[in-house]
Amino acid sequence: MSKRALLVIVVGAGLCLLNFVFPYTVTVQEAIQVPYTVPVPYQITENKQEILHSVSGIIPGGYYFALPPNGIYLSSGKTLKLSWSADGYLYAYILTETQFQDFKFDGIASNYEAKGYGREGTISVYIRHDDRYYAVVSNSLILGPSVKLYGAEAMLVWQETVTKYRDEIRYRTEYVYKEVNSNLYLYFGLALIGIGMVLPILAKVLLKE
């Protein structure tokens, strides 16, 4: 192998080494996907309830408890429930304003929205018309024994559609710039090594001719 060919190979090898020690870099643009969150609204139906009034005590014969004592004005679309527990039998009513006034007159509820009877129980009515309502537990027998009311509770129940939010992951494209090795020295080095190895072969061919 001639000195010239050997020199070309050495230079090529040097360039290959230089590619990794002091690479020739170029700046390139790269697209990347960056995640981010977006609040997405959705609706659910929740069951709601509110205790309007509760009471306990002794109810003598011919007396009653109204829950609340002055009634409560309710709009349509909700349910009024009355629950009670006692050591004796009681009547339970859910009454409108007019029905309650009639009931107060003689202690008898001829008209009512809901009625129950017993030592304990629960009655309810779906409110279809805006009005003032009363939940009543009554010991209607005037000469009857007193009844101990362990507890009575008037509760309002309804469903409500509420809007909530959940985080949803989405992606956007962003561009970043970075330097990368172009491998320019490596390509030149490999080319020179190839030329250095081919030169002796070409020289022999030319000499034969």
C-alpha positions as CSV (number, residue, x, y, z in Angstrom):
1,M,0.0,0.0,0.0
2,S,1.4,3.4,-1.0
3,K,2.1,6.2,1.4
4,R,-0.5,8.3,-0.4
5,A,-3.2,5.7,0.1
6,L,-2.2,5.2,3.7
7,L,-2.3,8.9,4.3
8,V,-5.8,9.1,2.8
9,I,-7.0,6.2,5.1
10,V,-5.4,7.9,8.2
11,V,-7.1,11.2,7.4
12,G,-10.4,9.4,6.9
13,A,-10.0,7.6,10.2
14,G,-9.2,10.9,11.9
15,L,-12.3,12.5,10.5
16,C,-14.4,9.5,11.8
17,L,-12.9,10.0,15.2
18,L,-13.5,13.7,15.1
19,N,-17.2,13.1,14.3
20,F,-17.6,11.7,17.8
21,V,-15.2,14.0,19.7
22,F,-16.1,17.3,18.1
23,P,-19.2,16.6,16.0
24,Y,-20.4,19.0,13.4
25,T,-23.9,19.9,14.6
26,V,-26.9,21.4,12.8
27,T,-30.1,23.0,14.3
28,V,-33.3,21.2,13.5
29,Q,-36.9,21.8,14.3
30,E,-38.8,19.0,16.0
31,A,-42.6,18.7,16.6
32,I,-43.7,17.4,20.0
33,Q,-47.1,16.6,21.5
34,V,-47.7,18.5,24.7
35,P,-50.6,17.3,27.0
36,Y,-52.9,19.8,28.7
37,T,-56.2,19.5,30.6
38,V,-59.5,21.0,29.7
39,P,-62.5,21.2,32.1
40,V,-65.4,19.4,30.4
41,P,-68.9,20.0,31.8
42,Y,-71.4,17.2,32.4
43,Q,-74.7,17.0,34.2
44,I,-76.0,14.5,36.7
45,T,-79.2,14.2,38.7
46,E,-78.8,14.3,42.5
47,N,-81.3,13.4,45.2
48,K,-81.7,16.3,47.7
49,Q,-83.4,16.4,51.0
50,E,-84.1,19.0,53.7
51,I,-85.5,18.5,57.2
52,L,-88.2,21.1,57.6
53,H,-89.2,20.5,61.2
54,S,-89.0,17.8,63.9
55,V,-90.9,17.4,67.2
56,S,-91.4,15.1,70.1
57,G,-93.5,15.1,73.3
58,I,-96.8,14.2,74.9
59,I,-100.0,14.7,72.8
60,P,-103.1,14.8,75.0
61,G,-106.4,13.5,73.6
62,G,-107.9,16.0,71.1
63,Y,-104.5,17.7,70.4
64,Y,-102.1,17.7,67.5
65,F,-98.6,18.8,66.4
66,A,-98.2,20.7,63.2
67,L,-94.8,20.5,61.4
68,P,-93.9,23.3,61.0
69,P,-96.3,25.0,63.4
70,N,-97.1,27.8,60.8
71,G,-96.8,25.5,57.8
72,I,-94.4,26.1,54.9
73,Y,-95.1,27.4,51.4
74,L,-93.9,24.9,48.8
75,S,-93.5,25.1,45.1
76,S,-94.5,22.2,42.8
77,G,-92.0,19.6,41.8
78,K,-90.9,18.3,45.3
79,T,-92.1,15.6,47.7
80,L,-93.2,16.3,51.3
81,K,-92.7,13.3,53.7
82,L,-93.9,12.9,57.2
83,S,-92.5,10.2,59.5
84,W,-93.5,9.5,63.1
85,S,-93.1,7.0,66.0
86,A,-95.1,6.9,69.2
87,D,-96.2,4.6,72.0
88,G,-99.9,4.8,70.9
89,Y,-101.9,5.2,67.8
90,L,-101.9,8.6,66.0
91,Y,-103.4,10.0,62.8
92,A,-101.0,11.6,60.4
93,Y,-101.9,14.0,57.7
94,I,-100.4,16.2,55.0
95,L,-102.7,19.1,54.4
96,T,-102.9,22.3,52.3
97,E,-103.8,25.6,53.9
98,T,-107.5,25.2,53.2
99,Q,-107.5,21.6,54.4
100,F,-105.6,22.6,57.6
101,Q,-108.1,25.4,58.4
102,D,-111.0,22.9,58.1
103,F,-109.1,20.4,60.3
104,K,-108.5,23.0,63.0
105,F,-112.2,23.7,63.1
106,D,-113.3,20.3,64.4
107,G,-110.1,18.2,64.5
108,I,-111.3,16.0,61.7
109,A,-109.5,16.0,58.3
110,S,-112.2,15.2,55.7
111,N,-109.9,16.3,52.9
112,Y,-106.2,15.7,52.8
113,E,-103.3,15.2,50.5
114,A,-102.0,12.1,52.4
115,K,-103.2,10.2,55.5
116,G,-101.7,7.6,57.8
117,Y,-102.6,5.8,61.1
118,G,-100.6,3.8,63.5
119,R,-97.9,3.8,66.1
120,E,-95.3,4.6,63.4
121,G,-95.2,5.2,59.7
122,T,-94.4,7.4,56.8
123,I,-96.6,9.2,54.4
124,S,-95.7,11.5,51.5
125,V,-97.2,13.6,48.7
126,Y,-95.8,14.9,45.5
127,I,-96.4,18.7,45.4
128,R,-98.3,19.5,42.2
129,H,-99.6,22.9,43.2
130,D,-97.9,25.8,44.9
131,D,-99.5,26.2,48.4
132,R,-98.8,26.3,52.1
133,Y,-98.6,22.8,53.5
134,Y,-98.8,21.3,57.0
135,A,-97.6,17.9,58.2
136,V,-99.8,17.0,61.2
137,V,-99.7,14.2,63.8
138,S,-103.0,14.1,65.8
139,N,-104.4,12.3,68.8
140,S,-107.9,12.8,67.6
141,L,-109.8,11.1,70.5
142,I,-110.8,13.9,72.8
143,L,-111.4,11.6,75.7
144,G,-108.6,9.2,74.8
145,P,-105.3,8.7,76.6
146,S,-102.3,10.9,76.0
147,V,-99.8,9.5,73.5
148,K,-96.1,9.9,73.8
149,L,-94.6,11.0,70.5
150,Y,-91.1,9.7,70.3
151,G,-90.4,11.8,67.3
152,A,-92.0,13.2,64.1
153,E,-90.1,14.7,61.2
154,A,-91.3,16.6,58.1
155,M,-88.8,16.3,55.3
156,L,-88.7,17.8,51.8
157,V,-87.3,15.5,49.0
158,W,-86.5,16.4,45.4
159,Q,-84.2,15.8,42.5
160,E,-81.8,18.4,41.2
161,T,-79.8,18.5,38.0
162,V,-76.3,19.8,38.7
163,T,-73.4,20.6,36.4
164,K,-70.0,19.2,37.3
165,Y,-66.7,19.2,35.5
166,R,-64.1,16.6,34.8
167,D,-60.6,17.1,33.4
168,E,-60.0,15.8,30.0
169,I,-56.5,15.4,28.6
170,R,-55.8,16.8,25.2
171,Y,-52.7,17.4,23.1
172,R,-51.3,20.3,21.2
173,T,-48.4,20.4,18.8
174,E,-45.4,22.5,19.8
175,Y,-42.1,23.0,18.0
176,V,-38.7,22.9,19.7
177,Y,-35.2,23.5,18.3
178,K,-32.3,21.3,19.1
179,E,-28.8,20.6,17.8
180,V,-28.0,17.2,16.4
181,N,-24.9,15.6,15.0
182,S,-25.0,15.8,11.2
183,N,-22.3,13.0,10.9
184,L,-20.7,15.1,8.2
185,Y,-17.1,14.2,9.4
186,L,-18.1,10.5,9.6
187,Y,-19.4,10.5,6.0
188,F,-16.2,12.3,4.7
189,G,-14.0,10.0,6.8
190,L,-15.6,6.8,5.5
191,A,-15.4,8.1,1.9
192,L,-11.7,8.8,2.4
193,I,-11.1,5.4,3.9
194,G,-12.8,3.9,0.9
195,I,-10.8,5.9,-1.5
196,G,-7.6,5.0,0.3
197,M,-8.4,1.3,0.0
198,V,-9.3,1.6,-3.6
199,L,-6.2,3.6,-4.7
200,P,-3.8,0.6,-4.5
201,I,-6.1,-1.5,-6.6
202,L,-6.4,1.3,-9.2
203,A,-2.6,1.7,-9.3
204,K,-2.1,-2.0,-10.0
205,V,-4.7,-2.0,-12.7
206,L,-3.1,1.0,-14.3
207,L,0.4,-0.5,-14.1
208,K,-0.7,-3.6,-15.9
209,E,-2.1,-1.6,-18.7
